[in-house]
Amino acid sequence: MAGLSDISSRREFIKTATASGAALTLAGCTGESTGSSSSETITIGLLQPFTGEVGWVGESSEVAVEIAIDEINNAGGINGNTVEIVAEDTEAGQQTATSAIRKLINSDGASTILGPTSFTLPAVMGIAQDNQVPIISPTAGTSELDDVGGEYIFRTASSDSLGGRAMARIAEQNGYEEIAVMYVDNQGGRSFGKTVVEGFEALGGTVTTEVAVTPGKNSYRSELTKAFEGSPEFVSLTAGAETGSIILNQWNEQGLGGVWGLSDDMQTNGFASEMGDIIEGSYAIGPLSGGDRYEEFASEYESRAGESPRPFTAEGYDAMILAALAAEAAGSSNPAELAEQIISVSQDGEAVESFQQGSNAIEDGADINYQGASGPVDFTENGNIRSPFAVVQSNGDSWEQTGRIEPDQLEF
């Protein structure tokens, strides 16, 4: 069973093999499918961080996308053409991401870009728009994108403007009147953390303090002292798992009390098991998965990665399936023509749960509504989704779902 430690080396192989066939790609060339007898290859670009604290995002996203691509190719490919991926590492840096997306578009001929995260998407989306190549990000929650997508920018991840309000709603529903908010001082952390502040105050609660922290430090004792000065009952923490574990361990050592509300980076059973009873009773939020479809995906993911799906993995799978169905609906892998169909295949049609079902329905002349492993993926006109959130709580070993929050509960 392959673990995530094996994925980086496999990624290099796939990247090299796919790049060598870039001359065969359809994207940005004729924009036409050539029929079931074609030996052409359609390239999909995967633009994610594969190194650093959030390197797990790229590794887990790649597994999810590979699962989707295998299903697509086994069903005959996109418009009869084989699909491959080229993966590029953003290193969670804007300059690196900018160079990488230019390579994917100009050299590799990617018809669609999957990714990147909130750290780098604002820096590269203009390049995609200028080249009329769609981006579907499974990992960017930043509220900066709330009103700018829908033509070439889409995301299967919920916006922080909803996620932050969901965290505020958890605190309010559990009777907490005073909370503190901590977040890593980067695009994603600020976006989510500040929305928690705004949301909780809109619900009539008091935010005792707001603390931005620098990721990658060895000690956060001074930041914790500041956060707990007002003895808050509940503390929202937006951070990666590595920074989060340091903060939580040092909080425990200091005996500061209170209950945590943790962002979805820490909403994995591996993290809950590692932290153990330190976080027992703490809350986290995450996307509400798509029932049986999610279970099928999760089983396949675990067989390949050797662990349960991480946050955003089902969203990565769905992003790939949506791109493929959009190309089927367009009858073309031309990026601009494909982009025009992304919203339409996500809503207001015959419900389908797989590429094969969707492809068959499109061939029969039906409009389709893709229902994903991450749940319903109904894009708004701005390329966002409005999906329910799962509320989970630690039992001292794993996360257990204790409730759900609907999008209409976040209109405040």
Secondary structure as GFF3:
##gff-version 3
##sequence-region A 1 412
A	DSSP	three_ten_helix	4	6	.	.	.	ID=ss1
A	DSSP	alpha_helix	7	20	.	.	.	ID=ss2
A	DSSP	three_ten_helix	22	24	.	.	.	ID=ss3
A	DSSP	beta_strand	41	48	.	.	.	ID=ss4
A	DSSP	alpha_helix	55	74	.	.	.	ID=ss5
A	DSSP	beta_strand	82	89	.	.	.	ID=ss6
A	DSSP	alpha_helix	94	102	.	.	.	ID=ss7
A	DSSP	pi_helix	103	107	.	.	.	ID=ss8
A	DSSP	beta_strand	112	114	.	.	.	ID=ss9
A	DSSP	alpha_helix	121	131	.	.	.	ID=ss10
A	DSSP	beta_strand	135	137	.	.	.	ID=ss11
A	DSSP	three_ten_helix	143	145	.	.	.	ID=ss12
A	DSSP	beta_strand	153	155	.	.	.	ID=ss13
A	DSSP	alpha_helix	160	173	.	.	.	ID=ss14
A	DSSP	beta_strand	178	184	.	.	.	ID=ss15
A	DSSP	alpha_helix	187	202	.	.	.	ID=ss16
A	DSSP	beta_strand	206	213	.	.	.	ID=ss17
A	DSSP	alpha_helix	221	227	.	.	.	ID=ss18
A	DSSP	beta_strand	234	238	.	.	.	ID=ss19
A	DSSP	alpha_helix	241	254	.	.	.	ID=ss20
A	DSSP	beta_strand	259	262	.	.	.	ID=ss21
A	DSSP	three_ten_helix	264	266	.	.	.	ID=ss22
A	DSSP	alpha_helix	269	275	.	.	.	ID=ss23
A	DSSP	three_ten_helix	276	279	.	.	.	ID=ss24
A	DSSP	beta_strand	283	287	.	.	.	ID=ss25
A	DSSP	alpha_helix	291	305	.	.	.	ID=ss26
A	DSSP	alpha_helix	313	330	.	.	.	ID=ss27
A	DSSP	alpha_helix	335	339	.	.	.	ID=ss28
A	DSSP	beta_strand	350	352	.	.	.	ID=ss29
A	DSSP	alpha_helix	355	363	.	.	.	ID=ss30
A	DSSP	beta_strand	368	372	.	.	.	ID=ss31
A	DSSP	beta_strand	375	376	.	.	.	ID=ss32
A	DSSP	beta_strand	389	394	.	.	.	ID=ss33
A	DSSP	beta_strand	399	405	.	.	.	ID=ss34
A	DSSP	three_ten_helix	407	410	.	.	.	ID=ss35
###
